[in-house]
Amino acid sequence: MKISVVALGKIGLPLAVQFASMGHEVVGIDVQQRVVDLVNEGKEPFPGEAFLGEKLAELVPAGKLRATTDYADAIPGSDAIVIVVPLFVNDETWQPDFGWMESATRSFAEQLQPGAGTLISYETTLPVGTTRNRWKPLIEEVSGLKEGTDFHLVFSPERVLTGRVFEDLRKYPKLVGGLSPEGTLKAVDFYEQVLEFDDRPDLAPKTNGVWDMGSAEAAEMAKLAETTYRDVNIGLANQFGKFAAKHGIDVFKVIDASNSQPFSHIHRPGIAVGGHCIPVYPRLYLYTDPDATIVRTAREANMTMPEYCVAKAEEALGGLEGRTVLILGASYRGKVKETAFSGVFPTYAALKARGATALVDDPMYSADELRAHDLEPYETGTPVDAVIVQADHPEYAEASASQYPGVKVLVDGRNSTKAANWPGVTRFVVGNGEA
């Protein structure tokens, strides 16, 4: 097959590489010339994705994968088009911004050919009903072609984490939902040809292959449901954690005890919920289900956690005006060089609003990279009044008071530090009233 992948980001490029590694001809499309050039040189344009560099170095010289900025070069003759263009959500209104996706959709729709039966698969997470009610009419309007005859439209959500995309593509079922039975069958056949799957007997009687969800709406909702569940669960854990801290209880012991019973699956409390998925997708769900009060309450509650942790430091120090506070971790999670919706930003802002000098340390980022995110980097040996652990990088598990001259307070937002390493320091762990 000839396959076009629209947007070569941290999901799109590994997908393109996966398809090419299965023997297909793949053309990637991206608006950034730098990304296109690096891919065509067989080099990874971003760090941190396991096996990506090696696979690019093999597939590009072999002629299996190339990149372009030109839709007219990539789309004609394609058997399948996979779209992984970002969808943004307004921080204030919580409304999705379809701008980039609409632009990409118009661009590839202009190049569709009549009667080709091209499979078009959106993998970007979408509000329920978007594939049918927004993308189908737009593609038909721009192309002058008919869905179900000239092209087949499906939704198939990506379900992978950056840094381990190839592993996750093998591990989890691939969900597909079409607008017609014929389109769904084409999608099932396509993904069976381009993906490999691990043997997962624990999923019997179903396998972890390609699952027909019955409709695009069901596939859209499945992705939103699995991610929204996690946000709501974390919101509950944070509520438990705040209560436990007030009453001298270690909530982590409580959660472990509760989860020893097979019907309990409580997550862990923490300073922030970050990344491209969990803070965003509940808002996409609320876009079509505004009455989902549980979802809204959990999202709003999770957004308060950075402020909660800063308030703990303020309480312990008797005020933050003129104090210096170090935030450990710019990444939204440990061992991942990514700041999307990271808790570092609201934590940093809350400290500045209280008159504190906020500094940031992260072993994955240089000082210049931190400054590029409008964060002031920490210089080793600088005296600080308090330390707030924001990301659970492994390095911070061994951190100690001796590394930070003058430190009086530690707020551990990830339950990652060791009490013995912080003698003489007032230590607060989110959710641990015994700390």
Number of C-alpha atoms within 10 A of each C-alpha: 16 19 25 29 26 30 25 24 16 18 22 24 25 26 24 29 25 22 24 25 19 13 15 18 18 29 24 29 29 22 15 12 13 11 23 21 16 15 23 20 15 21 18 20 17 13 12 16 18 15 14 23 18 12 18 27 16 15 19 20 13 10 12 21 26 26 28 21 18 14 21 13 13 24 27 17 16 22 17 23 23 23 24 25 25 18 18 17 17 11 10 6 8 15 14 18 13 15 12 12 21 16 12 19 20 17 18 24 21 18 18 23 18 14 12 15 21 26 23 26 24 25 22 21 26 24 21 23 17 16 22 18 10 12 18 19 15 16 23 17 14 16 19 16 17 17 20 18 14 18 23 26 28 27 31 30 23 20 21 16 17 18 20 15 22 22 16 17 23 18 18 18 19 23 27 29 28 30 20 16 15 14 25 25 15 20 27 21 12 16 17 14 14 18 18 17 18 15 12 15 10 9 11 8 7 12 16 22 22 21 17 20 20 16 19 27 22 19 27 28 20 18 23 25 15 14 20 25 15 18 26 22 19 24 27 18 22 26 16 20 25 19 16 20 19 12 11 13 19 18 24 20 12 15 19 15 11 14 14 10 9 7 8 12 13 17 19 21 29 26 29 28 25 22 20 19 19 21 24 26 23 27 25 24 23 20 17 13 14 12 10 13 11 10 22 17 13 22 22 12 17 24 19 15 24 25 18 17 25 23 18 20 25 19 12 17 16 9 15 23 15 12 17 21 27 27 23 25 26 30 26 24 22 19 17 19 19 19 18 17 19 22 27 27 17 18 24 25 16 19 26 17 12 16 14 20 19 23 21 24 21 22 16 16 17 12 16 12 13 19 13 10 11 11 20 19 20 20 11 10 11 13 16 20 21 28 24 27 27 33 29 22 22 13 14 21 15 11 16 15 18 12 12 18 14 16 21 20 25 25 25 27 26 24 22 19 23 15 15 9 14 18 12 11 15 17 23 23 27 28 30 24 18 15 17
